[in-house]
Amino acid sequence: MASHKHSGPSRYKVGTMAEKMDCHYCRESLQGKKYVQKDGHHCCLKCFDKFCANTCVECRKPIGADAKELHYKNRYWHDTCFHCSKCFHPLADETFVAKDNKILCNKCSTREGSLKCKGCFKPIVAGDQNMEYKGTVWHKDCFTCSHCKQVIGTGSFFPKGEDFYCVTCHETKFTKHCVKCNKAITSGGITYQDQPWHAECFVCVTCSKKLAGQRFTAVDDKYYCVDCYKNFVAKKCAGCKNPITGFGKGSSVVAYEGQSWHDYCFHCKKCSVNLANKRFVFHEEQVYCPDCAKKL
């Protein structure tokens, strides 16, 4: 910012009228009285204040012909009203800085132009260690974690809205933790029934095969791959003796008297008609259609 000097005097002349002449506005005689000449007209001091005088930016009152006037870029002040808008130091006889329609002394303009710390609101001066993020600046020791209040300084951090968190607090407050190992899931991971897991933790309870992206079955909060479910958990069909897995063909099951069948295996012992969703007779651990049962 450059310093400025005051502009030259206003274009009017003040004197005492020796000739016989009247005021341009009120028509009263000016002879022997003080008058003002401006823009080719002569007027008394009273009419000058009323019709011609500039208005002071600071006090909003007319700047009379007898007052000392200062002006800068089409704005006018009494000399006693021209002061720094920050510290009120008189600037009538000094250089000044104009910023955002404010008049500042050189000292205040330096403070005004310096960066201010977002934390303590004090200026950041040359030599101060500072931290900048998205156009905002902090003293190094003022940039702290919003949760634990410890200094982050120039270390790693996580922004969250208007807040900033150190790595530890962000992990504690926002990072998901694996259901199995309770450690933070920093990347990747999977979710099953709204619960987070590391991919390497979501495995078959029997063979430890990773289940991410694979078909699996959950039984009593335990997870099994297809092979282990077939071999160790699934009920065996009373008809074909193969596991009833619920995968693909045979996903429908018929259960009766503690036994289970694939729906396609549930047929009459004698005539082999399929009895899924039909009436049947259970005799000596075997299934019969009603007609065949009558012949037993």
C-alpha positions as CSV (number, residue, x, y, z in Angstrom):
1,M,0.0,0.0,0.0
2,A,1.3,3.4,-1.0
3,S,1.3,6.5,1.2
4,H,-0.5,9.6,0.0
5,K,-0.2,13.3,0.4
6,H,-3.1,15.7,0.7
7,S,-4.5,17.3,-2.5
8,G,-4.0,21.0,-3.2
9,P,-6.2,23.8,-1.9
10,S,-9.9,24.1,-3.0
11,R,-10.6,26.3,-5.9
12,Y,-12.1,29.4,-4.2
13,K,-10.8,32.7,-2.9
14,V,-11.5,34.5,0.4
15,G,-11.1,38.2,0.9
16,T,-12.7,41.5,2.0
17,M,-14.8,43.3,-0.5
18,A,-13.7,46.9,-1.3
19,E,-16.1,47.4,-4.1
20,K,-19.8,47.9,-4.2
21,M,-21.1,44.4,-4.9
22,D,-23.9,42.2,-3.7
23,C,-24.0,38.5,-2.6
24,H,-24.9,36.2,-5.5
25,Y,-27.4,34.3,-3.4
26,C,-29.0,36.6,-0.8
27,R,-28.3,39.9,-2.7
28,E,-27.0,41.6,0.5
29,S,-24.2,44.1,0.1
30,L,-20.7,42.7,0.4
31,Q,-18.9,46.0,0.6
32,G,-16.5,46.1,3.6
33,K,-17.4,42.5,4.5
34,K,-15.6,39.2,4.0
35,Y,-16.7,37.3,1.0
36,V,-15.9,34.1,-1.0
37,Q,-15.3,33.9,-4.7
38,K,-16.0,30.6,-6.3
39,D,-16.9,29.5,-9.8
40,G,-17.0,33.2,-10.9
41,H,-19.5,34.2,-8.2
42,H,-19.1,36.3,-5.1
43,C,-21.1,35.4,-1.9
44,C,-21.2,36.1,1.8
45,L,-19.8,33.6,4.3
46,K,-23.3,32.6,5.4
47,C,-24.4,31.7,1.9
48,F,-21.1,30.0,1.2
49,D,-21.7,27.6,4.1
50,K,-25.3,27.1,2.9
51,F,-24.8,26.7,-0.8
52,C,-21.2,26.2,-1.7
53,A,-19.2,24.6,1.1
54,N,-18.1,21.0,1.0
55,T,-19.3,18.6,3.7
56,C,-16.7,17.0,6.0
57,V,-16.6,13.2,5.6
58,E,-15.9,12.8,9.3
59,C,-18.3,15.2,11.1
60,R,-20.8,15.7,8.3
61,K,-20.8,19.5,8.8
62,P,-20.0,22.2,6.2
63,I,-16.4,23.2,5.8
64,G,-16.5,27.0,6.2
65,A,-14.5,29.4,4.2
66,D,-12.4,30.3,7.3
67,A,-11.7,26.6,8.1
68,K,-8.7,24.7,6.7
69,E,-9.9,22.1,4.3
70,L,-8.2,18.9,3.2
71,H,-9.4,16.8,0.3
72,Y,-8.5,13.5,-1.3
73,K,-10.2,11.8,-4.3
74,N,-13.4,14.0,-4.2
75,R,-13.8,13.7,-0.4
76,Y,-13.3,16.5,2.0
77,W,-12.4,17.0,5.7
78,H,-11.8,19.8,8.2
79,D,-8.1,19.6,9.0
80,T,-9.0,18.8,12.6
81,C,-11.2,15.9,11.4
82,F,-8.6,14.3,9.3
83,H,-7.2,11.5,11.4
84,C,-6.4,7.8,11.4
85,S,-9.6,5.7,11.6
86,K,-7.8,3.2,13.9
87,C,-5.7,5.2,16.4
88,F,-7.2,8.7,15.7
89,H,-3.7,10.2,15.3
90,P,-4.0,13.6,13.5
91,L,-2.9,13.3,9.9
92,A,-3.4,16.9,8.6
93,D,0.4,17.4,8.3
94,E,1.4,13.8,7.6
95,T,1.3,11.2,4.9
96,F,-1.4,8.6,5.1
97,V,-2.7,5.4,3.6
98,A,-6.2,5.0,2.1
99,K,-7.7,1.5,2.3
100,D,-11.3,0.4,1.8
101,N,-12.4,4.1,2.2
102,K,-10.6,4.2,5.5
103,I,-7.8,6.7,6.3
104,L,-4.9,5.1,8.2
105,C,-1.6,6.3,9.5
106,N,1.4,4.4,8.2
107,K,1.8,2.5,11.4
108,C,-1.8,1.2,11.5
109,S,-1.8,0.4,7.8
110,T,1.2,-2.0,8.5
111,R,-0.8,-3.7,11.2
112,E,-4.0,-3.7,9.0
113,G,-2.1,-5.3,6.1
114,S,-0.4,-8.1,8.1
115,L,-1.8,-11.6,8.3
116,K,-3.7,-12.4,11.5
117,C,-3.6,-15.8,13.3
118,K,-7.0,-17.6,13.2
119,G,-6.3,-18.9,16.6
120,C,-5.2,-15.9,18.7
121,F,-6.2,-13.1,16.2
122,K,-2.7,-11.5,16.6
123,P,-0.6,-10.5,13.6
124,I,1.8,-13.0,12.1
125,V,5.0,-11.1,11.7
126,A,8.1,-12.0,9.7
127,G,10.0,-14.8,11.4
128,D,7.0,-16.4,13.0
129,Q,6.5,-20.1,12.4
130,N,3.1,-20.5,10.9
131,M,0.7,-23.0,9.3
132,E,-1.6,-22.2,6.3
133,Y,-4.6,-24.2,5.1
134,K,-7.1,-23.0,2.5
135,G,-6.1,-19.3,2.8
136,T,-6.3,-19.2,6.6
137,V,-3.1,-18.9,8.7
138,W,-2.2,-19.9,12.3
139,H,0.8,-19.4,14.4
140,K,2.4,-22.9,14.6
141,D,1.5,-23.2,18.3
142,C,-2.0,-21.9,17.8
143,F,-3.0,-24.7,15.4
144,T,-4.4,-27.3,17.8
145,C,-6.7,-30.4,17.7
146,S,-10.3,-29.5,18.2
147,H,-10.8,-32.5,20.5
148,C,-7.7,-32.9,22.7
149,K,-6.4,-29.3,22.2
150,Q,-2.8,-30.5,21.7
151,V,-0.7,-28.6,19.3
152,I,-0.8,-30.0,15.7
153,G,1.6,-27.4,14.4
154,T,2.9,-28.6,11.0
155,G,2.0,-32.2,11.6
156,S,-0.6,-34.4,10.0
157,F,-4.3,-33.6,10.6
158,F,-7.8,-34.2,9.4
159,P,-10.2,-31.4,8.6
160,K,-13.9,-31.9,9.5
161,G,-16.1,-28.9,8.7
162,E,-14.6,-26.0,10.7
163,D,-12.7,-28.3,13.0
164,F,-9.3,-30.0,12.8
165,Y,-8.3,-33.2,14.4
166,C,-4.9,-34.8,15.1
167,V,-4.5,-38.4,13.7
168,T,-5.2,-40.1,17.0
169,C,-8.4,-38.1,17.8
170,H,-9.7,-38.5,14.3
171,E,-9.1,-42.3,14.5
172,T,-10.9,-42.5,17.9
173,K,-13.8,-40.2,17.0
174,F,-14.5,-40.9,13.3
175,T,-12.7,-44.0,12.0
176,K,-14.6,-47.3,11.9
177,H,-13.2,-50.1,13.9
178,C,-13.2,-53.8,12.9
179,V,-15.8,-55.9,14.7
180,K,-13.3,-58.7,15.1
181,C,-10.0,-57.1,16.0
182,N,-11.3,-53.7,17.1
183,K,-8.5,-51.9,15.2
184,A,-9.1,-48.9,12.9
185,I,-10.1,-49.5,9.3
186,T,-8.0,-47.0,7.5
187,S,-8.7,-48.1,3.9
188,G,-10.7,-50.8,2.2
189,G,-12.7,-52.9,4.5
190,I,-16.2,-54.4,4.1
191,T,-19.6,-54.0,5.8
192,Y,-21.9,-56.8,6.6
193,Q,-25.3,-56.2,8.4
194,D,-24.1,-52.6,9.1
195,Q,-20.9,-53.8,10.9
196,P,-17.4,-53.0,9.6
197,W,-14.7,-55.5,9.1
198,H,-11.1,-55.6,7.7
199,A,-11.2,-57.8,4.6
200,E,-8.6,-60.0,6.2
201,C,-10.7,-60.4,9.4
202,F,-13.9,-61.5,7.6
203,V,-13.0,-65.2,7.2
204,C,-14.6,-68.6,7.4
205,V,-14.6,-69.7,11.1
206,T,-13.5,-73.2,10.1
207,C,-10.8,-72.9,7.3
208,S,-10.0,-69.1,7.6
209,K,-10.7,-68.5,3.9
210,K,-11.4,-64.9,3.2
211,L,-15.1,-64.4,2.5
212,A,-15.0,-60.9,0.9
213,G,-16.6,-61.2,-2.6
214,Q,-17.3,-64.9,-2.0
215,R,-20.6,-66.8,-1.2
216,F,-20.9,-67.6,2.5
217,T,-23.4,-68.6,5.1
218,A,-24.0,-67.1,8.6
219,V,-25.1,-69.4,11.4
220,D,-25.3,-68.2,15.0
221,D,-23.1,-65.2,14.2
222,K,-20.5,-67.4,12.7
223,Y,-19.5,-67.3,9.0
224,Y,-18.7,-70.3,6.8
225,C,-17.5,-70.6,3.2
226,V,-19.7,-72.8,1.0
227,D,-17.5,-75.9,1.3
228,C,-17.2,-75.8,5.1
229,Y,-20.9,-75.1,5.5
230,K,-21.7,-78.2,3.4
231,N,-19.2,-80.4,5.2
232,F,-19.6,-79.3,8.8
233,V,-22.9,-77.5,9.3
234,A,-25.5,-78.2,6.7
235,K,-28.2,-80.8,7.4
236,K,-28.1,-83.9,5.2
237,C,-31.1,-84.6,2.9
238,A,-33.0,-87.7,4.1
239,G,-33.5,-88.6,0.5
240,C,-30.2,-88.1,-1.4
241,K,-28.0,-87.9,1.8
242,N,-26.2,-84.8,0.3
243,P,-26.0,-81.5,2.3
244,I,-28.9,-79.0,2.1
245,T,-27.0,-75.8,1.6
246,G,-29.6,-73.3,0.5
247,F,-27.4,-72.5,-2.6
248,G,-28.8,-72.8,-6.1
249,K,-30.9,-75.9,-6.9
250,G,-32.6,-77.3,-3.8
251,S,-32.8,-73.9,-2.0
252,S,-36.3,-74.9,-1.0
253,V,-36.4,-77.4,1.9
254,V,-39.1,-79.7,3.3
255,A,-38.8,-80.5,7.0
256,Y,-40.8,-83.1,9.0
257,E,-40.3,-85.1,12.2
258,G,-36.8,-83.8,12.7
259,Q,-35.7,-84.7,9.1
260,S,-35.1,-82.5,6.1
261,W,-35.3,-83.0,2.3
262,H,-34.4,-81.0,-0.8
263,D,-37.8,-80.2,-2.3
264,Y,-36.8,-82.2,-5.4
265,C,-36.0,-85.3,-3.2
266,F,-39.3,-85.3,-1.3
267,H,-41.2,-88.0,-3.3
268,C,-43.2,-91.1,-2.7
269,K,-41.1,-94.2,-1.8
270,K,-43.2,-96.4,-4.1
271,C,-44.3,-94.4,-7.1
272,S,-41.7,-91.6,-6.9
273,V,-44.2,-88.8,-7.4
274,N,-42.9,-85.5,-5.9
275,L,-44.8,-84.6,-2.8
276,A,-43.4,-81.1,-2.1
277,N,-46.4,-78.9,-1.2
278,K,-48.8,-82.0,-1.4
279,R,-50.5,-84.3,1.1
280,F,-48.4,-87.3,2.1
281,V,-48.2,-90.1,4.6
282,F,-45.2,-90.7,6.8
283,H,-44.8,-94.4,7.7
284,E,-41.7,-96.1,9.2
285,E,-39.4,-93.2,8.4
286,Q,-40.6,-93.2,4.8
287,V,-42.8,-90.9,2.7
288,Y,-45.7,-92.1,0.6
289,C,-48.4,-90.5,-1.4
290,P,-52.0,-91.2,-0.1
291,D,-52.7,-93.8,-2.8
292,C,-49.6,-95.8,-2.2
293,A,-50.1,-95.6,1.6
294,K,-53.5,-97.4,1.3
295,K,-51.7,-100.4,-0.2
296,L,-49.2,-100.8,2.6
